[in-house]
Amino acid sequence: MSENNEINELAEIIKGLEKMSGDLEGLNRKFKEGFDKVNNRLGKIDANSKEVLERLTKINANLERKSKS
């Protein structure tokens, strides 16, 4: 193989690697965005769960007081 062909082949390999790198960066960005959305949603669910637990605790306390009366 001539030196010129080797250089051209290496240049094509480098272009391919650069494209793959860009694709991976895009994929990483999309993954991070999705992960952030999931974490945000889980945070909201957690907050709602705490609120429900607080309400149930109050209801339970009220029921216990009424049952003792």
N, CA, C and O atoms as a CHARMM CRD file, in Angstrom:
* protein
*
  276
    1    1 MET  N      0.85500  -1.16900   0.00000 PROA 1      0.00000
    2    1 MET  CA     0.00000   0.00000   0.00000 PROA 1      0.00000
    3    1 MET  C      0.90300   1.23400   0.00000 PROA 1      0.00000
    4    1 MET  O      1.88500   1.30600   0.73900 PROA 1      0.00000
    5    2 SER  N      0.55000   2.18900  -0.83600 PROA 2      0.00000
    6    2 SER  CA     1.38800   3.38100  -0.89500 PROA 2      0.00000
    7    2 SER  C      1.13500   4.26400   0.31800 PROA 2      0.00000
    8    2 SER  O      0.11400   4.16800   0.99900 PROA 2      0.00000
    9    3 GLU  N      2.09500   5.11200   0.54800 PROA 3      0.00000
   10    3 GLU  CA     2.00000   6.01600   1.70400 PROA 3      0.00000
   11    3 GLU  C      0.77700   6.92200   1.58400 PROA 3      0.00000
   12    3 GLU  O      0.11800   7.21600   2.58200 PROA 3      0.00000
   13    4 ASN  N      0.47600   7.36200   0.36800 PROA 4      0.00000
   14    4 ASN  CA    -0.67300   8.23700   0.13800 PROA 4      0.00000
   15    4 ASN  C     -1.98300   7.52200   0.47300 PROA 4      0.00000
   16    4 ASN  O     -2.87900   8.10900   1.07900 PROA 4      0.00000
   17    5 ASN  N     -2.08800   6.25500   0.07600 PROA 5      0.00000
   18    5 ASN  CA    -3.29200   5.47400   0.38800 PROA 5      0.00000
   19    5 ASN  C     -3.44000   5.28800   1.89200 PROA 5      0.00000
   20    5 ASN  O     -4.54300   5.37900   2.43200 PROA 5      0.00000
   21    6 GLU  N     -2.33000   5.03000   2.55800 PROA 6      0.00000
   22    6 GLU  CA    -2.36600   4.86500   4.01300 PROA 6      0.00000
   23    6 GLU  C     -2.83500   6.14800   4.68900 PROA 6      0.00000
   24    6 GLU  O     -3.63800   6.11000   5.62100 PROA 6      0.00000
   25    7 ILE  N     -2.33100   7.27900   4.21600 PROA 7      0.00000
   26    7 ILE  CA    -2.73000   8.57400   4.78100 PROA 7      0.00000
   27    7 ILE  C     -4.22200   8.80100   4.56800 PROA 7      0.00000
   28    7 ILE  O     -4.92200   9.23300   5.48400 PROA 7      0.00000
   29    8 ASN  N     -4.71400   8.51000   3.35800 PROA 8      0.00000
   30    8 ASN  CA    -6.14000   8.67900   3.06700 PROA 8      0.00000
   31    8 ASN  C     -6.99100   7.74900   3.93300 PROA 8      0.00000
   32    8 ASN  O     -8.04200   8.14600   4.43700 PROA 8      0.00000
   33    9 GLU  N     -6.53000   6.51700   4.09800 PROA 9      0.00000
   34    9 GLU  CA    -7.26300   5.55300   4.91700 PROA 9      0.00000
   35    9 GLU  C     -7.30300   6.00900   6.38100 PROA 9      0.00000
   36    9 GLU  O     -8.34100   5.92400   7.03700 PROA 9      0.00000
   37   10 LEU  N     -6.17200   6.48800   6.87800 PROA 10     0.00000
   38   10 LEU  CA    -6.12700   6.99600   8.25200 PROA 10     0.00000
   39   10 LEU  C     -7.02100   8.22400   8.41700 PROA 10     0.00000
   40   10 LEU  O     -7.67300   8.38900   9.44800 PROA 10     0.00000
   41   11 ALA  N     -7.04900   9.08000   7.40500 PROA 11     0.00000
   42   11 ALA  CA    -7.90800  10.26900   7.45300 PROA 11     0.00000
   43   11 ALA  C     -9.37700   9.85400   7.53400 PROA 11     0.00000
   44   11 ALA  O    -10.15000  10.46200   8.27300 PROA 11     0.00000
   45   12 GLU  N     -9.76600   8.82600   6.78000 PROA 12     0.00000
   46   12 GLU  CA   -11.14500   8.33000   6.82400 PROA 12     0.00000
   47   12 GLU  C    -11.46800   7.72900   8.19400 PROA 12     0.00000
   48   12 GLU  O    -12.56300   7.92400   8.72300 PROA 12     0.00000
   49   13 ILE  N    -10.51900   7.00700   8.75300 PROA 13     0.00000
   50   13 ILE  CA   -10.71400   6.43000  10.08700 PROA 13     0.00000
   51   13 ILE  C    -10.90400   7.54300  11.11000 PROA 13     0.00000
   52   13 ILE  O    -11.77500   7.45500  11.97500 PROA 13     0.00000
   53   14 ILE  N    -10.08800   8.58800  11.01000 PROA 14     0.00000
   54   14 ILE  CA   -10.19500   9.72500  11.93500 PROA 14     0.00000
   55   14 ILE  C    -11.55700  10.40000  11.78700 PROA 14     0.00000
   56   14 ILE  O    -12.18200  10.75300  12.78700 PROA 14     0.00000
   57   15 LYS  N    -12.02300  10.58300  10.54700 PROA 15     0.00000
   58   15 LYS  CA   -13.34600  11.18500  10.33100 PROA 15     0.00000
   59   15 LYS  C    -14.43300  10.33500  10.98100 PROA 15     0.00000
   60   15 LYS  O    -15.34800  10.85400  11.62000 PROA 15     0.00000
   61   16 GLY  N    -14.31700   9.02900  10.80800 PROA 16     0.00000
   62   16 GLY  CA   -15.29300   8.12200  11.41100 PROA 16     0.00000
   63   16 GLY  C    -15.28100   8.21000  12.92700 PROA 16     0.00000
   64   16 GLY  O    -16.33400   8.22800  13.56400 PROA 16     0.00000
   65   17 LEU  N    -14.08700   8.26400  13.50100 PROA 17     0.00000
   66   17 LEU  CA   -13.96700   8.37300  14.95700 PROA 17     0.00000
   67   17 LEU  C    -14.53600   9.69700  15.46300 PROA 17     0.00000
   68   17 LEU  O    -15.19100   9.73700  16.50500 PROA 17     0.00000
   69   18 GLU  N    -14.28600  10.77700  14.72600 PROA 18     0.00000
   70   18 GLU  CA   -14.83500  12.07600  15.11400 PROA 18     0.00000
   71   18 GLU  C    -16.35900  12.05400  15.07800 PROA 18     0.00000
   72   18 GLU  O    -17.01500  12.60800  15.95900 PROA 18     0.00000
   73   19 LYS  N    -16.92600  11.40200  14.04100 PROA 19     0.00000
   74   19 LYS  CA   -18.38500  11.29800  13.94700 PROA 19     0.00000
   75   19 LYS  C    -18.92800  10.47900  15.10800 PROA 19     0.00000
   76   19 LYS  O    -19.92300  10.85800  15.72500 PROA 19     0.00000
   77   20 MET  N    -18.27900   9.35800  15.41000 PROA 20     0.00000
   78   20 MET  CA   -18.72400   8.53200  16.53400 PROA 20     0.00000
   79   20 MET  C    -18.65100   9.31200  17.83900 PROA 20     0.00000
   80   20 MET  O    -19.52600   9.18900  18.69700 PROA 20     0.00000
   81   21 SER  N    -17.60700  10.11100  17.98300 PROA 21     0.00000
   82   21 SER  CA   -17.45200  10.92000  19.19000 PROA 21     0.00000
   83   21 SER  C    -18.61500  11.89800  19.31800 PROA 21     0.00000
   84   21 SER  O    -19.18500  12.05800  20.39800 PROA 21     0.00000
   85   22 GLY  N    -18.96200  12.54700  18.21500 PROA 22     0.00000
   86   22 GLY  CA   -20.09900  13.47400  18.21600 PROA 22     0.00000
   87   22 GLY  C    -21.40000  12.76100  18.52500 PROA 22     0.00000
   88   22 GLY  O    -22.23000  13.26800  19.28000 PROA 22     0.00000
   89   23 ASP  N    -21.58100  11.56300  17.93400 PROA 23     0.00000
   90   23 ASP  CA   -22.78700  10.77900  18.20400 PROA 23     0.00000
   91   23 ASP  C    -22.87200  10.41600  19.67700 PROA 23     0.00000
   92   23 ASP  O    -23.94200  10.48800  20.28100 PROA 23     0.00000
   93   24 LEU  N    -21.74300  10.02800  20.25300 PROA 24     0.00000
   94   24 LEU  CA   -21.72300   9.65700  21.67100 PROA 24     0.00000
   95   24 LEU  C    -22.01500  10.85900  22.56300 PROA 24     0.00000
   96   24 LEU  O    -22.69500  10.73000  23.58100 PROA 24     0.00000
   97   25 GLU  N    -21.50100  12.02800  22.18100 PROA 25     0.00000
   98   25 GLU  CA   -21.78100  13.23600  22.95800 PROA 25     0.00000
   99   25 GLU  C    -23.27100  13.54800  22.93500 PROA 25     0.00000
  100   25 GLU  O    -23.85600  13.90800  23.95600 PROA 25     0.00000
  101   26 GLY  N    -23.88700  13.40400  21.74500 PROA 26     0.00000
  102   26 GLY  CA   -25.32500  13.63600  21.62400 PROA 26     0.00000
  103   26 GLY  C    -26.12000  12.63400  22.44400 PROA 26     0.00000
  104   26 GLY  O    -27.08500  12.99500  23.11800 PROA 26     0.00000
  105   27 LEU  N    -25.71100  11.38100  22.38300 PROA 27     0.00000
  106   27 LEU  CA   -26.37600  10.33400  23.15500 PROA 27     0.00000
  107   27 LEU  C    -26.22700  10.59400  24.65000 PROA 27     0.00000
  108   27 LEU  O    -27.17900  10.43700  25.41400 PROA 27     0.00000
  109   28 ASN  N    -25.03200  10.98900  25.05600 PROA 28     0.00000
  110   28 ASN  CA   -24.78000  11.29500  26.46600 PROA 28     0.00000
  111   28 ASN  C    -25.65900  12.45400  26.93200 PROA 28     0.00000
  112   28 ASN  O    -26.20300  12.42200  28.03600 PROA 28     0.00000
  113   29 ARG  N    -25.79500  13.46900  26.09600 PROA 29     0.00000
  114   29 ARG  CA   -26.62100  14.63700  26.43200 PROA 29     0.00000
  115   29 ARG  C    -28.09200  14.21100  26.58000 PROA 29     0.00000
  116   29 ARG  O    -28.76900  14.61000  27.52700 PROA 29     0.00000
  117   30 LYS  N    -28.57500  13.39200  25.62600 PROA 30     0.00000
  118   30 LYS  CA   -29.96700  12.92700  25.69600 PROA 30     0.00000
  119   30 LYS  C    -30.18300  12.06000  26.93000 PROA 30     0.00000
  120   30 LYS  O    -31.21400  12.16800  27.59400 PROA 30     0.00000
  121   31 PHE  N    -29.21900  11.20400  27.23800 PROA 31     0.00000
  122   31 PHE  CA   -29.32100  10.35100  28.41800 PROA 31     0.00000
  123   31 PHE  C    -29.39300  11.20300  29.68000 PROA 31     0.00000
  124   31 PHE  O    -30.20600  10.94300  30.56700 PROA 31     0.00000
  125   32 LYS  N    -28.53000  12.23400  29.75500 PROA 32     0.00000
  126   32 LYS  CA   -28.51500  13.10300  30.93400 PROA 32     0.00000
  127   32 LYS  C    -29.84100  13.85000  31.06800 PROA 32     0.00000
  128   32 LYS  O    -30.37400  13.98200  32.16900 PROA 32     0.00000
  129   33 GLU  N    -30.37300  14.34000  29.94100 PROA 33     0.00000
  130   33 GLU  CA   -31.66000  15.04200  29.98600 PROA 33     0.00000
  131   33 GLU  C    -32.76000  14.10800  30.48300 PROA 33     0.00000
  132   33 GLU  O    -33.57800  14.49100  31.31900 PROA 33     0.00000
  133   34 GLY  N    -32.77300  12.88400  29.96600 PROA 34     0.00000
  134   34 GLY  CA   -33.76500  11.90200  30.40300 PROA 34     0.00000
  135   34 GLY  C    -33.60200  11.55800  31.87100 PROA 34     0.00000
  136   34 GLY  O    -34.58200  11.46400  32.61000 PROA 34     0.00000
  137   35 PHE  N    -32.36100  11.37200  32.28700 PROA 35     0.00000
  138   35 PHE  CA   -32.06800  11.04600  33.68100 PROA 35     0.00000
  139   35 PHE  C    -32.52200  12.18100  34.59500 PROA 35     0.00000
  140   35 PHE  O    -33.10000  11.93500  35.65400 PROA 35     0.00000
  141   36 ASP  N    -32.26100  13.42800  34.18400 PROA 36     0.00000
  142   36 ASP  CA   -32.68400  14.58600  34.97900 PROA 36     0.00000
  143   36 ASP  C    -34.21100  14.65300  35.09200 PROA 36     0.00000
  144   36 ASP  O    -34.74400  14.98100  36.15200 PROA 36     0.00000
  145   37 LYS  N    -34.91600  14.33900  33.98600 PROA 37     0.00000
  146   37 LYS  CA   -36.38300  14.34400  34.01600 PROA 37     0.00000
  147   37 LYS  C    -36.90600  13.28400  34.98200 PROA 37     0.00000
  148   37 LYS  O    -37.83800  13.53100  35.74800 PROA 37     0.00000
  149   38 VAL  N    -36.29600  12.10300  34.93600 PROA 38     0.00000
  150   38 VAL  CA   -36.71500  11.02200  35.83700 PROA 38     0.00000
  151   38 VAL  C    -36.46200  11.42100  37.28900 PROA 38     0.00000
  152   38 VAL  O    -37.32500  11.23000  38.14500 PROA 38     0.00000
  153   39 ASN  N    -35.28700  11.97300  37.56700 PROA 39     0.00000
  154   39 ASN  CA   -34.97300  12.40600  38.93600 PROA 39     0.00000
  155   39 ASN  C    -35.93800  13.47900  39.41700 PROA 39     0.00000
  156   39 ASN  O    -36.37500  13.45800  40.56800 PROA 39     0.00000
  157   40 ASN  N    -36.26600  14.40600  38.54500 PROA 40     0.00000
  158   40 ASN  CA   -37.20800  15.47100  38.88500 PROA 40     0.00000
  159   40 ASN  C    -38.57500  14.87400  39.22200 PROA 40     0.00000
  160   40 ASN  O    -39.20500  15.25000  40.21100 PROA 40     0.00000
  161   41 ARG  N    -39.01600  13.94400  38.38800 PROA 41     0.00000
  162   41 ARG  CA   -40.31900  13.29800  38.61900 PROA 41     0.00000
  163   41 ARG  C    -40.30200  12.49900  39.92400 PROA 41     0.00000
  164   41 ARG  O    -41.26800  12.53400  40.68600 PROA 41     0.00000
  165   42 LEU  N    -39.22300  11.79200  40.17600 PROA 42     0.00000
  166   42 LEU  CA   -39.11300  11.03100  41.42600 PROA 42     0.00000
  167   42 LEU  C    -39.13800  11.95700  42.63600 PROA 42     0.00000
  168   42 LEU  O    -39.72000  11.62300  43.66800 PROA 42     0.00000
  169   43 GLY  N    -38.50800  13.11800  42.50700 PROA 43     0.00000
  170   43 GLY  CA   -38.53800  14.10100  43.59200 PROA 43     0.00000
  171   43 GLY  C    -39.95600  14.57000  43.87300 PROA 43     0.00000
  172   43 GLY  O    -40.34600  14.72700  45.03000 PROA 43     0.00000
  173   44 LYS  N    -40.73400  14.79700  42.80300 PROA 44     0.00000
  174   44 LYS  CA   -42.12900  15.21900  42.97200 PROA 44     0.00000
  175   44 LYS  C    -42.95400  14.10400  43.60700 PROA 44     0.00000
  176   44 LYS  O    -43.78200  14.35600  44.48100 PROA 44     0.00000
  177   45 ILE  N    -42.72300  12.87600  43.16400 PROA 45     0.00000
  178   45 ILE  CA   -43.44100  11.73200  43.74100 PROA 45     0.00000
  179   45 ILE  C    -43.10500  11.59900  45.21600 PROA 45     0.00000
  180   45 ILE  O    -43.98900  11.36000  46.03900 PROA 45     0.00000
  181   46 ASP  N    -41.82900  11.75300  45.55100 PROA 46     0.00000
  182   46 ASP  CA   -41.39400  11.66200  46.94800 PROA 46     0.00000
  183   46 ASP  C    -42.07300  12.73500  47.79600 PROA 46     0.00000
  184   46 ASP  O    -42.54400  12.45800  48.89900 PROA 46     0.00000
  185   47 ALA  N    -42.11900  13.95700  47.27600 PROA 47     0.00000
  186   47 ALA  CA   -42.76100  15.05500  48.00900 PROA 47     0.00000
  187   47 ALA  C    -44.24800  14.76300  48.20000 PROA 47     0.00000
  188   47 ALA  O    -44.79500  14.99700  49.27800 PROA 47     0.00000
  189   48 ASN  N    -44.90600  14.25000  47.14900 PROA 48     0.00000
  190   48 ASN  CA   -46.33000  13.91400  47.26100 PROA 48     0.00000
  191   48 ASN  C    -46.54700  12.78900  48.26100 PROA 48     0.00000
  192   48 ASN  O    -47.51400  12.80800  49.02200 PROA 48     0.00000
  193   49 SER  N    -45.66000  11.82000  48.26000 PROA 49     0.00000
  194   49 SER  CA   -45.77400  10.69500  49.19800 PROA 49     0.00000
  195   49 SER  C    -45.65100  11.18100  50.63800 PROA 49     0.00000
  196   49 SER  O    -46.38900  10.73400  51.51700 PROA 49     0.00000
  197   50 LYS  N    -44.71900  12.09600  50.87300 PROA 50     0.00000
  198   50 LYS  CA   -44.55600  12.65000  52.22400 PROA 50     0.00000
  199   50 LYS  C    -45.81200  13.39900  52.64800 PROA 50     0.00000
  200   50 LYS  O    -46.24600  13.30600  53.79600 PROA 50     0.00000
  201   51 GLU  N    -46.38900  14.14100  51.71100 PROA 51     0.00000
  202   51 GLU  CA   -47.60900  14.89400  52.02100 PROA 51     0.00000
  203   51 GLU  C    -48.75300  13.93300  52.34900 PROA 51     0.00000
  204   51 GLU  O    -49.49700  14.15900  53.30300 PROA 51     0.00000
  205   52 VAL  N    -48.89600  12.87600  51.57200 PROA 52     0.00000
  206   52 VAL  CA   -49.94500  11.88200  51.82600 PROA 52     0.00000
  207   52 VAL  C    -49.72000  11.22400  53.18200 PROA 52     0.00000
  208   52 VAL  O    -50.66600  11.03800  53.94700 PROA 52     0.00000
  209   53 LEU  N    -48.47600  10.87200  53.48300 PROA 53     0.00000
  210   53 LEU  CA   -48.16200  10.25100  54.77400 PROA 53     0.00000
  211   53 LEU  C    -48.51800  11.18100  55.93200 PROA 53     0.00000
  212   53 LEU  O    -49.06600  10.73600  56.94100 PROA 53     0.00000
  213   54 GLU  N    -48.20800  12.46900  55.79100 PROA 54     0.00000
  214   54 GLU  CA   -48.55100  13.43500  56.83900 PROA 54     0.00000
  215   54 GLU  C    -50.06400  13.50700  57.03800 PROA 54     0.00000
  216   54 GLU  O    -50.54300  13.54500  58.17100 PROA 54     0.00000
  217   55 ARG  N    -50.80900  13.52500  55.94000 PROA 55     0.00000
  218   55 ARG  CA   -52.27400  13.58000  56.03300 PROA 55     0.00000
  219   55 ARG  C    -52.82500  12.32400  56.70900 PROA 55     0.00000
  220   55 ARG  O    -53.69700  12.40100  57.57400 PROA 55     0.00000
  221   56 LEU  N    -52.29900  11.16700  56.29800 PROA 56     0.00000
  222   56 LEU  CA   -52.76000   9.91300  56.89200 PROA 56     0.00000
  223   56 LEU  C    -52.42700   9.84600  58.37800 PROA 56     0.00000
  224   56 LEU  O    -53.21500   9.33200  59.17200 PROA 56     0.00000
  225   57 THR  N    -51.27200  10.36100  58.74800 PROA 57     0.00000
  226   57 THR  CA   -50.88200  10.38900  60.16300 PROA 57     0.00000
  227   57 THR  C    -51.85200  11.25300  60.96200 PROA 57     0.00000
  228   57 THR  O    -52.25700  10.87900  62.06300 PROA 57     0.00000
  229   58 LYS  N    -52.22400  12.40700  60.41100 PROA 58     0.00000
  230   58 LYS  CA   -53.18600  13.29100  61.09000 PROA 58     0.00000
  231   58 LYS  C    -54.55800  12.62700  61.20200 PROA 58     0.00000
  232   58 LYS  O    -55.20600  12.69900  62.24600 PROA 58     0.00000
  233   59 ILE  N    -54.99300  11.98400  60.12300 PROA 59     0.00000
  234   59 ILE  CA   -56.28700  11.29600  60.14200 PROA 59     0.00000
  235   59 ILE  C    -56.27200  10.19400  61.19300 PROA 59     0.00000
  236   59 ILE  O    -57.22200  10.03900  61.96000 PROA 59     0.00000
  237   60 ASN  N    -55.18700   9.43500  61.21900 PROA 60     0.00000
  238   60 ASN  CA   -55.05500   8.35100  62.19200 PROA 60     0.00000
  239   60 ASN  C    -55.09800   8.89400  63.62100 PROA 60     0.00000
  240   60 ASN  O    -55.76500   8.32900  64.48700 PROA 60     0.00000
  241   61 ALA  N    -54.38300   9.99000  63.86100 PROA 61     0.00000
  242   61 ALA  CA   -54.37900  10.59700  65.20000 PROA 61     0.00000
  243   61 ALA  C    -55.78300  11.05200  65.57600 PROA 61     0.00000
  244   61 ALA  O    -56.21300  10.85900  66.71300 PROA 61     0.00000
  245   62 ASN  N    -56.50100  11.65500  64.63200 PROA 62     0.00000
  246   62 ASN  CA   -57.87700  12.09400  64.89800 PROA 62     0.00000
  247   62 ASN  C    -58.78000  10.90300  65.20200 PROA 62     0.00000
  248   62 ASN  O    -59.60000  10.95900  66.11900 PROA 62     0.00000
  249   63 LEU  N    -58.63100   9.83700  64.44000 PROA 63     0.00000
  250   63 LEU  CA   -59.44900   8.64200  64.66800 PROA 63     0.00000
  251   63 LEU  C    -59.15400   8.02300  66.03300 PROA 63     0.00000
  252   63 LEU  O    -60.06800   7.56900  66.72200 PROA 63     0.00000
  253   64 GLU  N    -57.88800   8.00500  66.41800 PROA 64     0.00000
  254   64 GLU  CA   -57.52000   7.45300  67.72700 PROA 64     0.00000
  255   64 GLU  C    -58.11400   8.30000  68.85600 PROA 64     0.00000
  256   64 GLU  O    -58.60100   7.76200  69.85000 PROA 64     0.00000
  257   65 ARG  N    -58.07300   9.61400  68.69900 PROA 65     0.00000
  258   65 ARG  CA   -58.65400  10.50500  69.71600 PROA 65     0.00000
  259   65 ARG  C    -60.15800  10.28300  69.82800 PROA 65     0.00000
  260   65 ARG  O    -60.70600  10.23300  70.92900 PROA 65     0.00000
  261   66 LYS  N    -60.82200  10.15100  68.67500 PROA 66     0.00000
  262   66 LYS  CA   -62.27600   9.96700  68.67600 PROA 66     0.00000
  263   66 LYS  C    -62.65300   8.60900  69.26200 PROA 66     0.00000
  264   66 LYS  O    -63.67600   8.47900  69.93300 PROA 66     0.00000
  265   67 SER  N    -61.82300   7.60100  69.00700 PROA 67     0.00000
  266   67 SER  CA   -62.15100   6.26800  69.52600 PROA 67     0.00000
  267   67 SER  C    -61.95200   6.19800  71.03700 PROA 67     0.00000
  268   67 SER  O    -62.57200   5.36700  71.70100 PROA 67     0.00000
  269   68 LYS  N    -61.09800   7.05400  71.58700 PROA 68     0.00000
  270   68 LYS  CA   -60.86100   7.07900  73.03300 PROA 68     0.00000
  271   68 LYS  C    -61.92600   7.89000  73.76100 PROA 68     0.00000
  272   68 LYS  O    -62.09800   7.74900  74.97200 PROA 68     0.00000
  273   69 SER  N    -62.64500   8.74300  73.02200 PROA 69     0.00000
  274   69 SER  CA   -63.65400   9.60100  73.65800 PROA 69     0.00000
  275   69 SER  C    -64.92500   8.85000  73.96700 PROA 69     0.00000
  276   69 SER  O    -65.87000   9.42900  74.50200 PROA 69     0.00000
